[in-house]
Each structure stands twice: as structure tokens, then as C-alpha cells.
Amino acid sequence: MPRKLKTFIKRCDYHDRDCEFSQLSATYCRERRRQYQNKARYKPADLETMVCTKCGEEKTVDNFHLNNAMPEGRTKRCKSCMKQEQNARLGNWDANVRKKVTASWKAHDNADRVNKLDLGVAMQMFRDQDYKCNHCSRPLETHMGTKQTQNPWGASLDRIDCNIVGYGGNAQWLCMSCNNGKNTMADHDHKEKFATRDRRIATLLEQIEELKCMIEPCTLDESAMRDLEDLVI
């Protein structure tokens, strides 16, 4: 359930009277902000084209996202330019790690930000793991997908011990598939599943090599081949 913002009463310079303000904005009263948003909400209907501040091209308003905070009621950059910027951020490891570390500070109802994970430690941990999942050893990817279609190999922070509050000294990088599969399972038990798999794969590879040696055709030197040819003739 969303938390209700606290409000307070003070003198409003715009209305020249006492108005109600919220924590979201102590500059404009709630009534002024509501008037501004309602005014911006109907402006896009009066516009047919806009000029993108990024690419400089004039496009129809359908190519711009709705945004009531803007005077025109739409974003100043077109959808294609914003998509390119988003893809650039997704492909940047530093920005991706920074976003996840910041989100981890107050994750799992940790509103007091107890036991915060340091950004430098998180990056070093990434390098120590060679940018691979700490459980299944698959290379991690920066693209996380959407809420509907998550990328199973996207990098995600995981608490090693779920009973400890915060990620400081209690974190590892896992792919989304392992993070979701682990859930509240003990870290050792979940990691042992992949260790058992790896041992089984190694055993199967050894058996395959032994079979190859058994079925490999015998090789004859040149003189033996000539004698064999003479017998056939």
C-alpha cells in the first residue's frame, strides 16, 4: 500500500494565502501543482508536431511520450532517441551496477539502509567473478529485459544469507535465473546443485573420450597398406 505523504500549512506566494503543501514539493502548494498538471495534460491535443532536442528533427506528437511535468505535456526528446539512450545505459556495466547497488540499500524493507553495500566493493566483486554467475558460471548480461519478459542471464545482486539485513559483506552476483531459483534456499544447497551437475558433465566427457578410443580405427603404416593392397589385388 503506497505511503501517504505528510502535509503542512504555510503561506503561499502564488495564491497570497495559507495553502497546503506536501513533502513532494515545498515550493508550490498542492493546489498550484494540480492546476499546472491539469493545464499540461490537455496541451498535447493542440500540438501536431514537435522538434526533438536530441536529433533536431520535427516529428508528429505521436513520436513523443506523454509527460505532464513538461510545458508541452510531452517529453522534449522523441521516442527513438530515448530508446537509444536507454540501450546505451543498459550496455554500460558501471551504470548498471550503480543502479542495482543503489536499489539494494533499501531493498527487503531495509528503510534505514542498514549494512549498505559499497559501490567499489560491488564492482570488484564483479571482476573477481569474471563477470559470471557465482552459481551456474554463465556469463552475465547487462540487459535485464522487462517485468513481463525478464532476461534470465541478466546480472542481479543476491544476499548470500537471507537472514542478514542488508548486502554489505553478504552479497554476490547471480543471474536472474539462479536468483529466482534460489529464493530462500540456503546458498550452499543451491550452489551444490550446480557442482553436482558439473561433476556429472565431467564424468560423461571422460566416458565419451574412452568410447572414442575404443572405436577409433587402427592406423597402418605405408608398407602395411601396400601389402594389404597386394593381397586384395
N, C-alpha and C positions, 0 to 999 in steps of 0.2 A: 504494500500500500504506500503510495507516494507521501513523503513527509510534507506537512503543511508549513509554509513559510511564515515566520513571525513578522508581525506588522507593528508600526509605531506611528504616532501622530506628530507632525511638525508643520511649520509654516511653509506653504508652497508659494514660490515666487511667481509661478505661471498663473495660478488662479487667485493669488493675493488673499489667501485664507488658509486655515488649517486643513490639511489633507492627509489621507492615509498613505504611508509609504511601506514598502516591503524590503526585506534583506536583499532581494534581487537587484534593486536599484534604489539608492538613496538620493539620486539626483532628480529623478522625475517621479511624481506621485503615481499611484496606480491608475487613477482616472486619466491622467495625461498619457501614460503608456498605452492604455486601452484605446484612447482616441487615435493615437498615432498608428497603432496596428490596424485598426478598422479602416483608417484612411488609406494605408498602404495596401490593404487586402484587395481593394477594388481598382487600384491603378493599372494593373496589367491588362484589364479589359479595354482600356483606352489606347494601349500601345499596339502597334502592328510589327514594328521592327526595333531592334536594339543593336548597339555596337559592342562587341566583346572587347574588354580592356586588355585581354591577353593576346589574341591573334589579330585584333583590329578589324575583323570582318563584320559586316552588317548582316544580321540574320533575323528571322522571324522570332517572335517571343516564345514560340514552342521550343526553341533550342536553348532556353534558359530556365533554370529551376526556380520554383516559387520561393520567395524569401520575404516575409513580412517586415523584416528589420531593415530592408533596403528601401530607399525613397520610391523606386520604381515598382517595388513589390516583387522583384525578381533579382537573381544574382547578377553581378556585373560580368562574370565570365561565363562563356557558353558551356554546354554540357560536355562537348568533346574535349575542350581544354581542361575542364575539371577532372575528366576521366583520365587524361594523360598525366596530370599531376598526381592523381591517386595511384596510378600504376607505378609512377616513379618512386613514390613513398613506399609502396609495398615491396619494391625491389631493393630498397635500401635497408641493410641489416641494422645500421645504427639507429635509424628512426623506428624500425620495427621493435628492436629490443627496448628502446627507451619507452615506447608506448606500453609494452607489456609490463615492464618494471614499475612504471607509474601506476598502472592499474592494480598491480599486486599489493601496493601499500595499504589499500583499504578493502581488499578482497576478503571474502568469507566473514563478513560482518566485523571486520577489523577497523572500525571507525576511528579509533585512537591511533592508528598507524603504528602499532607495536611491532618491534622486531623488523624494521624496514630492510629491504634488500638494496644494497648499494649498486648503482648502475655499472661502475667499473668492475665490480665482482661478477655481475651477470655477464658482461662481455668476456671477461677472462674465462668464465665457466664455459661459455660457448666455444672459445678457442680450444680449451682443454678437451672438450668432447669432439673436436674436429668437425663441428657443425653437424653432428649426427645425434640421433635419438639415443639417450643413455640406456634404453632398454632393448630396443629392436635393432639398433645400429644403422637405421636407414637415414640417408642424408635428409636434413631438414630443409624446408622451403619457406620463403618469406610470405608467400601468398596464402592467406587464411581462408579464402572463399567467402561465402555469405552465411547468414544464420540458417538459411534453408539448405544450402549445399556447402558444408564445410570441407575444406581441403584436409584429408586425413593425414597428410605428411607435413602440415603447417607446424611451425615451431610454437611451443606453448610452455609456460612455466608450470612446474608441478612441485607441490610440497612433498618432501620425502616422507615425513611423518605428519599425517593429517591431524594428530592430536596436539601439535605445537602451533601456536598462533604466530602468523607472520612467516615470511620467506627468508629472512636473514639467517644464513648458515643452515638453511633447511630447504634448499631449492635445487632443482635440476631441470635440464631442458629435455622435454619429451615431444614426440609427435602427437598430434591431436588424437590419433587412433589409440596410442598407448595411454594417454592421459584419460581419455574416456573409458577405456577398458579397465584401467587400474581402479578408478573411482576411490572407494575407501579401503581397498585391499592393501595389505601390508606390502611395502616396497620390495622386500626381499622375495616374497612369494610371487609377485608379478614378474620380477626380473628373472626368477628361476625358470619360468615357463619358456623364456627365450633361450636361456642357457641350455635347457633340455633339448630344445629344437636344434640349436647349433651343434650339440654333441651328436644328435641323431643324423644330421646332414653330413657331418664329418665321417661318421661310420659308413653311411651309404656311399660316399665318394670313394672311400677306401675299398669297399666291396666292388664298386664299378671298375676300379683300376685293376683289381685282381682278376676279374672276369675278362677284361681286355687282354691281359697277359695270357690267359688260358686259351682264348680263341684267336690270338694273333697267329697268322700263317707263318710257318717256318721259312726262313730265307736260305737260299742256296748260293754258293759262290759260282763264278763263271764256269769253271771246269766241270762242276757237278751239273750245271744246266746243259752244257754241251753233251755230256754223257747221257743225260736224260733225253735230249733231242735225238741222239743217235739211236737209242733204244726205241723211241717212238717211230722213227723212220724205218 
